[in-house]
Amino acid sequence: MRKRSTAAIVTGVVVVAIIVGQLATAGAATNSRLSRGSLTGTWSGTYRGAFRGTFTLHWTQSKSRLTGTIKLSSSVGRTNIAGTVRGRTISFGTVGNSNAITYSGSVSGTSMSGTYKAGRAGGTWSAHKT
């Protein structure tokens, strides 16, 4: 009877190890897909706080680097932006603009959200891939 209990425990441990290994592999594959360009494209979002409105992002991702344009509902024209994405963490901001805005947050699939800073003012933002 003792041999069966030990065998059952060993089998259980092996099964758990296999499941944990598969979950780790799936998580690494998700992060790998994210870093290979899944942010490239058009994103629509909203911002709230000191300022309120909507925005449209047009991204190009190359490894962890992001470049593109942003169009805020409160301004005329598009503004260049640049940033980085590492795992689920994203940060970006306006480029060559005296009224700099910086954004930071996290990405999950086709959604991202976080906080923004415009001078001493700030708030929250969220976006989804269209």
C-alpha positions in Angstrom: 0.0 0.0 0.0 2.9 2.4 0.8 4.4 1.9 -2.6 1.1 2.8 -4.3 0.9 6.1 -2.3 4.5 7.0 -3.2 3.8 6.2 -6.8 0.6 8.3 -6.8 2.5 11.3 -5.2 5.3 11.1 -7.8 2.8 10.9 -10.6 0.9 13.9 -9.3 4.1 15.9 -9.0 5.1 15.0 -12.6 1.7 16.0 -13.9 1.8 19.4 -12.1 5.4 20.0 -13.4 4.1 19.3 -17.0 1.2 21.7 -16.6 3.4 24.5 -15.1 5.8 24.0 -18.0 3.1 24.3 -20.6 1.7 27.5 -18.9 5.2 29.0 -18.8 5.7 28.2 -22.5 2.3 29.8 -23.4 3.1 32.9 -21.4 6.5 33.3 -23.1 4.8 32.8 -26.5 2.3 35.6 -25.7 5.1 38.0 -24.7 7.1 37.0 -27.8 4.1 37.8 -30.0 3.6 41.1 -28.3 7.2 42.1 -28.9 7.1 41.1 -32.6 4.8 43.8 -33.7 1.3 43.2 -32.5 1.0 46.9 -31.6 1.5 48.0 -35.2 -1.8 49.4 -36.6 -4.5 51.8 -35.5 -5.7 52.3 -31.9 -8.6 54.3 -30.7 -8.9 55.7 -27.2 -10.0 58.1 -24.6 -8.3 60.3 -22.0 -9.7 61.7 -18.8 -8.5 63.9 -16.0 -7.1 67.4 -16.3 -8.0 67.1 -20.0 -10.8 65.0 -21.6 -11.3 63.7 -25.1 -10.5 61.0 -27.6 -7.4 60.1 -29.7 -6.3 57.9 -32.5 -2.9 56.3 -32.6 -1.1 55.0 -35.7 1.8 52.7 -34.5 4.7 51.0 -36.1 6.5 48.6 -33.8 10.0 47.3 -34.4 11.1 45.0 -31.6 10.6 47.1 -28.4 10.5 50.5 -30.3 7.3 52.3 -31.2 7.0 55.2 -33.7 3.9 56.8 -35.2 1.4 59.6 -34.9 -1.4 60.6 -32.5 -4.4 62.7 -33.3 -6.1 64.2 -30.2 -9.8 65.3 -30.5 -8.8 68.6 -28.8 -6.1 69.6 -31.4 -5.7 70.1 -35.1 -3.5 67.7 -37.0 -1.4 64.8 -36.0 1.6 64.9 -33.8 4.6 62.5 -34.0 5.1 60.1 -31.1 7.7 57.6 -30.1 8.0 55.0 -27.3 8.9 51.6 -26.1 7.1 48.4 -25.1 8.8 45.8 -22.9 6.6 42.8 -22.0 3.3 44.4 -21.0 4.8 47.8 -20.1 4.4 50.6 -22.5 5.6 54.2 -22.4 5.4 56.8 -25.2 5.2 60.6 -25.7 5.0 63.4 -28.2 8.2 64.2 -30.2 9.3 67.7 -31.2 6.4 69.4 -29.5 6.8 72.2 -27.0 3.6 70.9 -25.3 5.0 67.5 -24.5 2.6 64.7 -23.3 3.9 61.5 -21.8 1.9 58.3 -21.5 2.7 55.1 -19.5 0.8 52.0 -18.8 0.3 48.4 -19.7 -0.8 46.4 -22.8 -3.0 43.3 -22.7 -3.9 41.8 -26.1 -5.8 44.4 -28.1 -6.2 46.8 -25.1 -3.9 49.2 -23.3 -4.4 51.7 -20.5 -2.5 53.9 -18.1 -1.8 57.4 -17.0 -0.7 60.5 -18.9 1.2 63.7 -17.9 0.9 67.1 -19.6 3.1 69.5 -17.7 1.9 69.4 -14.1 -1.6 68.1 -15.2 -2.5 64.5 -15.8 -5.0 61.8 -15.9 -5.9 58.3 -17.2 -6.1 56.9 -20.7 -7.2 53.7 -22.4 -7.2 52.4 -26.0 -8.1 49.4 -28.1 -6.8 48.2 -31.4 -9.2 48.8 -34.3 
